[in-house]
Amino acid sequence: MDFAEKVIGRELKYHGAIIDVEVQTVELPNGQIAARDIVHHCPAIAILAITNDNKAIIMRQWRTALAKETLEIPAGKVDARDTNPLETTIRELNEETRMQAAHIEKISSFYLSSGYADEMMHLYLATGLSPVDDELPQDDDENLALSTYTLDELADLNAQGLLDDSKTQVAYWYWAANQAYVKGLLNG
C-alpha cells in the first residue's frame, strides 16, 4: 500500500526565531483531503559528553514550555554559525561545557516528534575531554548549571522520573548498553 500524502496547499501560520508553523492541506492515498499542522525546526545536536573519570556532563536548566527545571545533556541548533552537525557539536561543547573532545563520534540521528515536527536530532559521543583554550560566548538567554553523574547515578535519576528529556533518555540508554565500549575509549 502507498502511504504517501500529496501536499496540495501550504499556509504559513507563524514565523518565529526558532520555529515556523504551517498548515498543510494534503491528499490522502484514498483521495480524501486532510489538514496537517507542521512545525518546522532546524536540525539540532546533542552530546553525551563523558569525562575522563567516566561521568556524563548533565545540565540543569529551566524549560518554559514545561514550566520546570530539566536535566539534559548539552545540545544546540545547527544554524548559520556552522555548516554541519559535527561543527555544531564542537561549538556547543565549548559554549555549554567549556570543554573540547579528543574523540567525537556519531551515535544516531532521530526525529524528536515525527507526528507534527520535522526536527532531526543528531546525537554524538564525546570523550577525551579537556578545557578549551578559547571560550566561545554563551547564549545570552541560557542559564545552565553543570554537574557530572555516573551511569549508576543516572539510573537512579531515571528511576525517579527525572530524566524525562528525550535526547537525554536516548543518550542514557546508549551509554547503559555500551558501557564497556565507552570505558575503553576513556582508557585509550
N, C-alpha and C positions, 0 to 999 in steps of 0.2 A: 504494500500500500504506500502511496506517495503522501507524506505528511506535510509537504511544503505549502506554506501560505504565501500568496502573492500580494505584495503591498500595492494597493491601488490609490492610496492617499496618505498624506502626512500633514499634520498640523502642529507646529511648534507652540507649546503652551507656556513654557518657561525657559529662559536662557539665564543661567547663573554662572558664578565664578567656578563652581566645581561640577555642576551637573546641568544637563539640558533635559527637559521633559517634553515628549511629543506623544500625540495620539495618532496611531497608525490605523488606517482602515485596510483590512485585509480580506482577500477572497480565500475561503477555505477550500480544500480539495473537493468537497462535495458541491461547491458553487455558492454556498451561503456567504454572507458578508458579516464580518465581526469587527469590533474595535479592540485595539491593544494599547494599553498605557505603557510607554517605554521610557526608561531612564537611561540616558547616555552619560558615561563617565569614562575618562581616560584610563588607560591601563595603570596598574599600581604594582608595587613590590612590597614584600615583607621579608624579614631577615631573622632566621633562627641563628642568633649570634651566641656561640659557645665560647666562654672564657677558657683560658689555659688551665684553670682548675676545675673544668668540666661543669660549669654552671651556665644557665641561659640568662641573657640580659632581658629583663622584662620592665616595661614602662607602666607606671600608674598615671592615668590621665582622666580628665573629665570628658564625657561624651554627652553633649547637649541633647542629641536625638534620643538618648536613653535616659537622660536625667540622672546619671550616676557615674561614678568612677569605674574604670575598667582596668584590667591587667592585660597588656598586649605586648607582642614582640614589636620591635621597630619596623616602621612601614612608611610608605610615601607614594606620591603620584609620579608617574612618568610625565614630564612636562617639557616645556621649551628649553630648560636648562640641560637636558640630557637627550641623547639620541636613541637610547635603548634601555631596557630594564637593568642590565648589568651596571651601566654607568650610574643609573638612579640608585642602585643598591650601594655602590661605593659612596655616593654623595650622602644618602640618608644615614648610613652607618656613621659617617663623620658628623653630620648635623645633630643627630639624636643621641649618639653614644660617645662621641669624640674618640672613636676607635677606627682603626684600619685593619684589614684582614690579609694575612699571607695567603689564605686559601678561601676562595668563594666558588661554590658550585650550585647549579640549579637543582632544586628538589622536584618542583612540579609547577604547573600552571592550572588555574581553575577559575570558573566563573563564581562570583560571590552570591548572586541571586538571579539565576537564569530565567525565572518566571517573569521578570519585568525589567531587568537591568542588563547592560552589556559589559559591565566592568570585569576585566580579566585581571586576576591576581597572579603574580609570578613570585613564587616562594624560593628563597635562597638559603643555603647553609654557609655561615662564615665562621672560620676558625683561624687560629694563629693570630689572635687579636693583640694589638699594641696601640698605645696612644698615638694620635695623629700629630704631625709637626705643625700643620696649618689648619686651624679650626675654621670651618665654614660657618657663615651666620645661620643661627637657628631661626625658624619661623616665628614671627612676632606674636602670633596668636596661639602658640603652643606652650602649655605648662606641663612639664614632664618630671616625674620622679623615677629615677632608675634604681633597680635592685637586681640582684642575681639570685637564682634559685637552682638547686639541684633537681634532677629528674624526680626524685622522691618527694621533694617539696612541691613541685608542680603537680604531682599525682594527688597530694593532699588537697591542694587548692582546687583541682579539678573535681575531686570527690565532694568538696564543699559547694560546688557550682560556681566557683569564682573565675573559672577560665571559660567564659561564655562568648568570647570573641572568636569568630570562625577561623581566621588565619592563624591565631594562636593555638586553637584546637588542632588544626592540621599539623602545625609545627610540633606540638607536644606529642601527638601520636606518631609522627615520623621519628622523632628522637627516641621514643619508647621502643619502637620496632627496630631501630638501628643503633642501639647503644654501643655495641662493640665497634661498629664502623666509625662512629663519631669519636669514640675514645682513641681509636687507632690513629685518626687524624691529629689528635692532640699530642699523642706520643711520638709522632713523626715516624 
